[in-house]
Amino acid sequence: MTQTVSGRVEALRAAMDGPVILPGDADYDDGRRVWNAGIDRRPGAIARCASTADVVAAIGFAREEGLEVAVRGGAHNSSGSAVCDDGLMIDLSLLNKVVVDPEARRALVGGGALLTDLDSAAQAHGLAVPAGMIGHTGVGGLTLGGGMGWLTRKFGLSIDNLLSADVVMADGRVLRASADEHPDLFWAIRGGGGNFGVVTSFEFRLHEVDPMVEFGLFFWNLEQGPAVLRLARELLAALAPDLNIVIAALNAPPAPFVPAEHQFAPGYALLVTGFDGTPAFAEIAARIRGDLPPLFDLVTPMPYVQLQQLLDEGNAWGQHCYEKGTAVAELTDAVIDVVAEQVPLKNFPTSIVLFYWLDGAYSRVDDDATAFGGTRSPQFAVAIVGFAPDADLLAPDREWVRNFWTALRPLALGSGNGYVNTMSEYGDERLRASYGSAKYDRLAGIKTVYDPGNFFHRNANIKPA
Ligand SMILES: Cc1cc2nc3c(=O)[nH]c(=O)nc-3n(C[C@H](O)[C@H](O)[C@H](O)COP(=O)(O)OP(=O)(O)OC[C@H]3O[C@@H](n4cnc5c(N)ncnc54)[C@H](O)[C@@H]3O)c2cc1C
């Protein structure tokens, strides 16, 4: 397969503005790397596209040559779907331009932009769109699966703020998907992942977000876990819309604000954010300190763009990762028991469990308005993530992730299969269950219209009907 790509690659080179990188080229090893260091694949060629026309050329080349295709946005997906062995990797990293229209409160975002690119460009005008919590995640994969972060309670998922997208289809056509143009495609790309084509440009609605936010990190030891979760349950029951709380089971970082005796200690944290100068933040910080004094805390204002990069270093490229997601409607005592039992069983200090609380604007969108998997009822999205520096150290935490997930499953909302963007492994039944049969069948019907040959299948794959 590699020889086939090499033999005809001059035609692709001539057709593209961006470079085509082959095995042996200086950029090749860097170009094929993805965020999850456990993925080591060698594409036959990397088409680093600089324009929509380049993407059309790359897709045409792959189609004519019968090549397997992988699409790379930010390369963050832990399944490694951004890279394939042999075949053609369509790399969108040069398509990272963000153009903000502050009057219209719109942003045009290249299909390979990172969250950092989007956050900084929008915040230059005091604006933002809800997205994820790690700056080096790609806007592309994150948005096409849903996109949740600090602003989701306030403004919904990323897809709830998507107005249109330019999509290069498997047959090379470039379609605009919006409420008025190809509305079925527009519905499908809001949750249905990279199944329908390559998005070269996203158009988002922006919201005013004060450039300074309040941030608090409160940390307790393992034994206090059940008490922390009960406190979070109480706080979340009446949480002001300008606040957000993420619950994390993690080891204390070796940061300057962490007393030396607690650095690396396993425990639980509440990460609290307050937007737009809300006084509710100070009240909740005082209440946490009063009700359950933490081992240590950090409470500080910071720029929104800094909040969006706060966890970048802890989630840096180069770790081996295996993750599974699920959802629970509430932190019932039974859920708390499972969490308290499973968290101490992890092997490596960097492995982590996160509970994202989704309600407010998230829940004001109808279940069927987008292809997002799962329901819009208030709930916790749960991510159980094994992180380790090498495959051997990750192996026990891969089992830990699976066991934890299995223990939570009887208590989970719906099928328990969770957010499609937190799956390191797919599988037909799992995906169908994650979307629900009715939504999956609707997606499969749209896939049949736009990609009947399943050209785009290296993803959370929806099979044509
Ligand atoms: C450490 C970490 C933190 C995370 N935090 C969050 C979070 O806070 N919130 C959240 O919602 N998710 C989060 N995620 C999940 C994240 O949304 C997914 O991993 C997502 O797939 C990453 O997108 P990407 O473009 O970087 O990935 P890639 O690996 O490049 O892409 C994944 C797949 O998406 C498709 N794709 C990407 N870009 C395009 C495009 N332009 N056109 C067509 N298809 C495309 C392709 O099928 C590709 O294979 C996190 C993941 C990790 C590993």
Ligand as a Chemical Component Dictionary entry (heavy atoms), coordinates in Angstrom:
data_LIG
# 
_chem_comp.id                   LIG 
_chem_comp.type                 NON-POLYMER 
_chem_comp.pdbx_formal_charge   0 
_chem_comp.three_letter_code    LIG 
# 
loop_
_chem_comp_atom.comp_id 
_chem_comp_atom.atom_id 
_chem_comp_atom.alt_atom_id 
_chem_comp_atom.type_symbol 
_chem_comp_atom.charge 
_chem_comp_atom.model_Cartn_x 
_chem_comp_atom.model_Cartn_y 
_chem_comp_atom.model_Cartn_z 
_chem_comp_atom.pdbx_ordinal 
LIG C1  C1  C 0 -7.202  14.949 27.642 1  
LIG C2  C2  C 0 -8.517  15.087 26.939 2  
LIG C3  C3  C 0 -9.400  16.053 27.361 3  
LIG C4  C4  C 0 -10.627 16.206 26.737 4  
LIG N1  N1  N 0 -11.479 17.152 27.200 5  
LIG C5  C5  C 0 -12.682 17.298 26.594 6  
LIG C6  C6  C 0 -13.592 18.280 27.056 7  
LIG O1  O1  O 0 -13.324 19.039 27.996 8  
LIG N2  N2  N 0 -14.780 18.383 26.425 9  
LIG C7  C7  C 0 -15.128 17.566 25.383 10 
LIG O2  O2  O 0 -16.225 17.715 24.848 11 
LIG N3  N3  N 0 -14.282 16.616 24.937 12 
LIG C8  C8  C 0 -13.082 16.465 25.523 13 
LIG N4  N4  N 0 -12.222 15.500 25.072 14 
LIG C9  C9  C 0 -12.637 14.596 23.984 15 
LIG C10 C10 C 0 -12.404 15.240 22.619 16 
LIG O3  O3  O 0 -13.547 16.000 22.319 17 
LIG C11 C11 C 0 -12.210 14.170 21.539 18 
LIG O4  O4  O 0 -11.046 13.458 21.801 19 
LIG C12 C12 C 0 -12.166 14.770 20.130 20 
LIG O5  O5  O 0 -12.324 13.749 19.198 21 
LIG C13 C13 C 0 -10.872 15.501 19.858 22 
LIG O6  O6  O 0 -10.923 16.179 18.638 23 
LIG P1  P1  P 0 -9.592  16.376 17.765 24 
LIG O7  O7  O 0 -9.955  17.097 16.534 25 
LIG O8  O8  O 0 -8.513  16.920 18.628 26 
LIG O9  O9  O 0 -9.243  14.865 17.491 27 
LIG P2  P2  P 0 -8.752  14.041 16.225 28 
LIG O10 O10 O 0 -8.152  12.815 16.821 29 
LIG O11 O11 O 0 -7.948  14.832 15.294 30 
LIG O12 O12 O 0 -10.115 13.706 15.526 31 
LIG C14 C14 C 0 -10.973 12.705 15.968 32 
LIG C15 C15 C 0 -11.887 12.344 14.823 33 
LIG O13 O13 O 0 -12.762 13.439 14.591 34 
LIG C16 C16 C 0 -12.965 13.595 13.205 35 
LIG N5  N5  N 0 -12.541 14.953 12.815 36 
LIG C17 C17 C 0 -11.725 15.800 13.469 37 
LIG N6  N6  N 0 -11.701 16.996 12.838 38 
LIG C18 C18 C 0 -12.514 16.865 11.767 39 
LIG C19 C19 C 0 -12.936 17.736 10.741 40 
LIG N7  N7  N 0 -12.543 19.010 10.683 41 
LIG N8  N8  N 0 -13.798 17.264 9.795  42 
LIG C20 C20 C 0 -14.238 15.993 9.838  43 
LIG N9  N9  N 0 -13.880 15.113 10.792 44 
LIG C21 C21 C 0 -13.041 15.558 11.744 45 
LIG C22 C22 C 0 -12.201 12.515 12.502 46 
LIG O14 O14 O 0 -13.057 11.405 12.297 47 
LIG C23 C23 C 0 -11.151 12.152 13.502 48 
LIG O15 O15 O 0 -10.717 10.846 13.374 49 
LIG C24 C24 C 0 -10.974 15.350 25.656 50 
LIG C25 C25 C 0 -10.079 14.381 25.228 51 
LIG C26 C26 C 0 -8.872  14.243 25.853 52 
LIG C27 C27 C 0 -7.951  13.169 25.378 53 
# 
loop_
_chem_comp_bond.comp_id 
_chem_comp_bond.atom_id_1 
_chem_comp_bond.atom_id_2 
_chem_comp_bond.value_order 
_chem_comp_bond.pdbx_ordinal 
LIG C1  C2  SING 1  
LIG C2  C3  SING 2  
LIG C2  C26 DOUB 3  
LIG C3  C4  DOUB 4  
LIG C4  N1  SING 5  
LIG C4  C24 SING 6  
LIG N1  C5  DOUB 7  
LIG C5  C6  SING 8  
LIG C5  C8  SING 9  
LIG C6  O1  DOUB 10 
LIG C6  N2  SING 11 
LIG N2  C7  SING 12 
LIG C7  O2  DOUB 13 
LIG C7  N3  SING 14 
LIG N3  C8  DOUB 15 
LIG C8  N4  SING 16 
LIG N4  C9  SING 17 
LIG N4  C24 SING 18 
LIG C9  C10 SING 19 
LIG C10 O3  SING 20 
LIG C10 C11 SING 21 
LIG C11 O4  SING 22 
LIG C11 C12 SING 23 
LIG C12 O5  SING 24 
LIG C12 C13 SING 25 
LIG C13 O6  SING 26 
LIG O6  P1  SING 27 
LIG P1  O7  DOUB 28 
LIG P1  O8  SING 29 
LIG P1  O9  SING 30 
LIG O9  P2  SING 31 
LIG P2  O10 DOUB 32 
LIG P2  O11 SING 33 
LIG P2  O12 SING 34 
LIG O12 C14 SING 35 
LIG C14 C15 SING 36 
LIG C15 O13 SING 37 
LIG C15 C23 SING 38 
LIG O13 C16 SING 39 
LIG C16 N5  SING 40 
LIG C16 C22 SING 41 
LIG N5  C17 SING 42 
LIG N5  C21 SING 43 
LIG C17 N6  DOUB 44 
LIG N6  C18 SING 45 
LIG C18 C19 SING 46 
LIG C18 C21 DOUB 47 
LIG C19 N7  SING 48 
LIG C19 N8  DOUB 49 
LIG N8  C20 SING 50 
LIG C20 N9  DOUB 51 
LIG N9  C21 SING 52 
LIG C22 O14 SING 53 
LIG C22 C23 SING 54 
LIG C23 O15 SING 55 
LIG C24 C25 DOUB 56 
LIG C25 C26 SING 57 
LIG C26 C27 SING 58 
# 
